[in-house]
């Protein structure tokens, strides 16, 4: 179970990591500063829609928000390109790519 202030603590942590103020996050998300301030001060849990907008403002996905591996938050443009291609593949194509990549790694 997630502790009561996990989400607000995580938002603060990610803003600090990206050197982003609450004002900048407000501008990127379209969420008013007062709404963000109230959310952070109360430690309340935002709606899914609000949290998704915050993630978009931070340039991350919801799974990345809840990930323990902070080092994987930033994807390079090359990684994003490969991920977009990967997401367009069928299951059979993904399996073929995995086999191919494993074979390359063994060499």
JOLIN-V669547 format. One line per field, one symbol per residue. psi: psi as a letter, one per 30 degrees, with the letter a starting at -180 (. if undefined). A space follows every 10 residues. Layout:
# JOLIN-V669547
psi=???
This chain:
# JOLIN-V669547
psi=kklegeeeee eeeeeeeghk leeeeeeffg kleeeeeeee efglklleee eeeeeeefhl leeeegkfif fgejkleeee eeeeeeffll eeeeeeeeee eeeeef.
